[in-house]
Amino acid sequence: MQGITEFLPISSSAHLILLHNIFEGGKLQEVQNDRVLDIAVHVGTLMAVLVFYHREVVTMFRGAGHIITQKSLFATPESRLTSLVGLSSLPCLILGFIVYKLVDPAFFYNPHIIAWTTIIFGIILGVADYVGRSTRSVENLSIKQGLMIGLAQCIAFLPGVSRSGITMTAGRFLGMSRVEAARFSLLLAMIVTSAVGFAGFLDLRKIDNVHVTYDALIAAGLSFVTALGVIWIMIKGLRHHSFLPYVIYRMILGAGLIWFLYLR
């Protein structure tokens, strides 16, 4: 499920949380164990995006070298891309550290919040895709515009928002094409998911349960394989189609959750 949903604008976290509730009879296991498994599958999807965008990864490493040698963030196209992705990731990294330290993990496992954010941010995605132009690529983004997308990414700490969905939404509002908005979202995912993986490693050290570790490794491998295929399908699809199928899916999922939680 993580491999399929991580990079689609439909909230992978929402689906993982719902799976926890379904397979655990409506009750969560020890939240810490759930978090470790969820973080492990995020690491698997990180490896998938690193493989898919390996050329950009090489470019960003070159850019880091240029920044060090030339003592400038924007001296070359490579260093500019590295700086753009790095600076745009800062708001989410800072807020993520605060959330990791201060917020009760149970907050992120609330299906009531997911039901409403799935619908609300699905509608916003649809509006952005409808009104957004397709005149800007990643290379044409200004640092200010990159930071705006980075700030939007922080909203994804609300369960059900979708990190990829909100960054693609912001990109479309700023005039990025669908493919380029998805590309920048995936580049940001490299930084953010690396931080999530590091936090997961710290959590693993606290759990004296080898079965959780084995499960985490298996889950990471499965998410890697499925995510790699899904990225290819999504990028190919966005060359010819809009985000409308994802918007419709979010509406159906959100309506189903509301019925299940409040009306049945």
N, C-alpha and C positions, 0 to 999 in steps of 0.2 A: 504493500500500500504506500509506503514512504517513497519507493522508487518511482511509482506511477504519479504521485501527487505533488512531490516536492517542488518541481519547477513549473507546474501548471498553476495558473492563478485561481486555485480553488481551496487552498489551505491544507497542506499536508498535516499540520498539527491537529486540525479539527478532525481529520479522518483517523489519526492515531488515537486521539482521545476517545472518539466514538467506538473504535475497536476495543479499547480497554474496557469500556463500559459494557459492550456486547458480550465479550468473551469472559468477563468477570462477573456476569450476572447483575449488571447495574451498579456494581461496587468496584472501586479501585483497589488494586493490591497496594502494597507499601509504595507510596508515591515515589520514594527514592529509586526503587528498582525500575519503576515505569520510566522515570526520567533517564536513567542510564541506557535502557534499551532504545528509547527515542533518540537520544544523542548518538548512539552507535549507528543507527540507520541514517542519521544526518551526515555522519562522516562518510558512509558509503556513497551517498549522493554527491558529496564533495569530490570524492575521487572521480566520479563520473564526469563532472563538469570540468575538472582539470584535464582529463583525457580528451574530452570533446573540444575544448578551447585551448589545446596545448600550444598552438602558435601564439595566442595572446599571453599565455603564461610565460613563454620564452621572451616575448617582447617586454613584459613587465619586469622580468628579472634583469634584462638589459637596461631597462629604464632605471631600475634601482642602482645599477652600477654607474649609470650616467649621473644620477643625482649625487652619488658619493664623490665621483671623480671631478665633476664640474661644479659641484656645490650650488646647484640650481635645480628647482623643481620642474622647470618648464623649458630647459635648454634644448631638448630634442623631442621629437614626437613620441619616442619610447618613454622618456621620463615624464612627459605630460600625461600619458595614459596611466602610468603607475601612480602619479600624484593625484590624478582625478579619481581613480578607484579608491586609493587609500584615504584621501580626505573625505570623500563621500561616505565612507564606511565609519568614520569617527563618531558621528552622533549615535549610531546604533551600538557601537562598541562601548561607549561611555555609559549609555543608558542600560545596556545589557549587564554591565558589571554591577550597577546599582540594583537592578532587578534581581540578579542572581544572589546578591547578598541580603536583600531586605524583604523581598516579596515571597510570601508563602507559596510553594510549588503547587498546592492544591488549587490556587486561583486559575492556573492554566488548564485545569481539567474540568471546567464548568460548562456543561452542554447548553445551559440557558444563555450564556453569553455567546456561544458559538452560533446558536440558531439565528440570533439577530444580526451579528456581524457578518455572517455568511450572506444574508440578503442585502443588508445596507451597502456593504462594500462591493457586492456584485453589481448593484445598480450604478454605483459610482464608476466602476470599471466600464460598464456599458456606455455611460455618458461620455467618459474620456475618449473611448474608442470612436464614438460617433462624431464628436466635435474636433478631435485632434487631427492635425495635419501630419504629413509624412515627409517632412523636409529636412529633418535633422538626424545625423548619425552620432555614434558615440564620440567620434573624433571631433565633431562640431560642438559638443557640449562645452559650455563655459564652466568654470569652477563653481560659480554661483548656482548654476542650474544643476550641477552634480550634487551640490550640498542640499538643494531643495529635494532631490530624489532621496538623498541619504536621510533627511529629516522625515520624509514620508515613510521611509522604511521603519522608523521607530514605532509607528502606529501598529506594526505587526506584532508587537508584544501583547496586544489584545488577542486572545485566542479566537481563531476563525477568520481573522482579517486576511491572512496570506501574505507572507513577505514578498514572494514573487509577484503576487497580484497587485499589491499596493505600489511597488516600484514600477511595474509596467504601466499602471494607471497614471502615476506621476509623469513617466516618460511620454505617454501619449498626450497628456495635457500640455507638455512642453514642446510638442511638435515632432517627437521622434517617430519613425516608422515602427510598425509592429515588430518586425524582426530586430531592429536596433534597440527598441525598448526591452525586448526579451534578452538580447545579448548583454546589455548593461546590467540588467537584473541578475544574470548568471555570473557576471564578473564580480558584482558585489557579493554574491553568495559565497565566492571563494574565501573572502576575508571573514565574513560573519560566521560561516559554518566552521571555519578553522578555529575561531574563538569558542564556539559551542563545543567542538570536539575536545579542546583543551579542558574546558569545564567538565566535560564528561569523564576525561581521564582522572581528574581530581576526585570525582564522585566514585569511580571504580576503585580507587585506592581505599575508600572508606567502607566498602562492602566486602565482608568476609564470606563470599559465596561464589565459588568457582563456576557454578551453573549459570549465573547471571553473566559472567565473563564469556563463557562459551556461546550462550545465546546471543550476546552482543556481537560477537565476531561473525556468526552465521547470518544474523540480520543485516550487518553491514555489507557482507558479500552479496546478498540477494538484492539489497537496495541499489548497489552499484550497477549490477547487470540491468535491472529494469529501468533505472534512471537514465542510463546511457541511451537506451532505445527510445525512451519517451522524449528526451531532449531533441533527438534527431527528428522524430515525428512532429513535435511542436514547431520547431523552426521551419521545417518544410511546409507545414500547414499554414503558418502565419504569412508565408510569401504569397498565398493566394486567397486566404480567408480572414475574416475578422475574429474578434474575441467573443462574438455573440454566442457560440456554443458553450463557452465557459460561463457566461452570464446566465444563460438558461439553466445550466446544471446547478449553479449556485442557488437560483430561485427555487428549483425543485427540492434540493437538499434542505435549504432553510425552511421551506414550507413543511416538508416532512418532519423536520425536527420540532417545529412549533406544534404540529398536530400531535406528535408523540408525547411531548412534554406537557402540553396544556389542554388538549382537547379530547384525547382518547378516553 
